[in-house]
């Protein structure tokens, strides 16, 4: 008779499992994406305040946004997809109108 896998204990330090906070709050488990790197940019205080305000409003209304980095990453992805449109890009048109 072969031994069973029931004797294997879970690795509580494994990063591939569900996040304990998400599990406790019944949020859906999402696998971690590619490794991320910290980036530093200078932004106006007005823009940061506006970003923070929107983030907190989204959290209060139950929008499933994990954290500020996830929101910023999504916004940047949309901006880059717009720039991929070339001359039809709204961002590019806005930049061309600036003095």
C-alpha positions as CSV (number, residue, x, y, z in Angstrom):
1,X,0.0,0.0,0.0
2,X,1.4,3.4,-1.0
3,X,1.6,6.2,1.5
4,X,-0.8,9.1,1.0
5,X,-0.1,12.8,0.7
6,X,-2.1,13.5,3.8
7,X,1.1,13.7,5.8
8,X,2.3,16.7,3.9
9,X,1.9,19.9,5.8
10,X,1.1,23.2,4.0
11,X,3.9,25.6,3.5
12,X,2.6,28.7,5.3
13,X,5.4,30.8,3.9
14,X,4.7,29.9,0.2
15,X,3.7,33.0,-1.8
16,X,1.6,31.0,-4.3
17,X,-1.3,30.4,-2.0
18,X,-4.3,32.6,-1.3
19,X,-3.7,35.8,0.6
20,X,-5.0,35.3,4.2
21,X,-6.8,38.7,4.3
22,X,-8.5,38.0,1.0
23,X,-9.5,34.5,2.2
24,X,-10.9,35.9,5.5
25,X,-12.9,38.6,3.7
26,X,-14.0,36.1,1.0
27,X,-12.4,38.0,-1.9
28,X,-11.6,35.9,-4.9
29,X,-8.1,34.5,-5.1
30,X,-6.0,35.8,-8.0
31,X,-2.6,34.3,-8.8
32,X,0.3,36.7,-8.5
33,X,1.5,38.3,-11.7
34,X,5.0,38.8,-12.8
35,X,7.4,40.4,-10.4
36,X,7.1,44.1,-10.0
37,X,9.6,46.8,-9.7
38,X,9.3,50.1,-7.7
39,X,9.2,53.2,-9.9
40,X,9.7,56.8,-8.9
41,X,8.0,59.7,-10.6
42,X,7.3,63.3,-9.7
43,X,3.6,64.2,-9.7
44,X,1.8,67.4,-8.7
45,X,0.2,67.4,-5.3
46,X,-3.1,68.1,-6.9
47,X,-2.9,65.0,-9.1
48,X,-1.9,62.8,-6.2
49,X,-4.8,64.2,-4.1
50,X,-7.2,63.6,-6.9
51,X,-5.9,60.0,-7.4
52,X,-6.1,59.3,-3.7
53,X,-9.6,60.7,-3.5
54,X,-10.8,58.4,-6.4
55,X,-9.1,55.4,-4.9
56,X,-10.8,55.9,-1.5
57,X,-14.2,56.5,-3.2
58,X,-13.8,53.3,-5.1
59,X,-12.9,51.3,-2.0
60,X,-15.9,52.8,-0.2
61,X,-18.3,51.8,-3.0
62,X,-16.9,48.2,-3.0
63,X,-15.0,48.4,-6.3
64,X,-12.7,45.4,-6.4
65,X,-9.4,47.3,-6.6
66,X,-6.6,45.7,-4.6
67,X,-4.4,48.8,-3.9
68,X,-3.2,52.1,-5.3
69,X,-0.5,50.4,-7.3
70,X,-3.1,48.2,-9.1
71,X,-5.2,51.3,-9.9
72,X,-2.2,53.3,-11.2
73,X,-1.0,50.3,-13.2
74,X,-4.4,50.0,-14.9
75,X,-4.5,53.7,-15.6
76,X,-1.0,53.6,-17.1
77,X,-1.9,50.6,-19.2
78,X,-4.9,52.4,-20.7
79,X,-2.7,55.5,-21.4
80,X,-0.1,53.4,-23.2
81,X,-2.8,51.6,-25.2
82,X,-4.1,55.0,-26.3
83,X,-0.5,56.0,-27.3
84,X,-0.3,52.9,-29.4
85,X,-3.0,54.3,-31.6
86,X,-0.5,56.7,-33.0
87,X,-1.8,60.0,-34.5
88,X,-5.3,59.1,-33.3
89,X,-4.2,59.0,-29.6
90,X,-6.0,61.4,-27.3
91,X,-2.9,61.7,-25.1
92,X,-0.7,62.5,-28.1
93,X,-3.2,65.1,-29.3
94,X,-3.2,66.7,-25.8
95,X,0.6,66.8,-25.7
96,X,0.8,68.4,-29.1
97,X,-1.5,71.2,-28.0
98,X,0.6,72.1,-25.0
99,X,2.7,75.2,-25.3
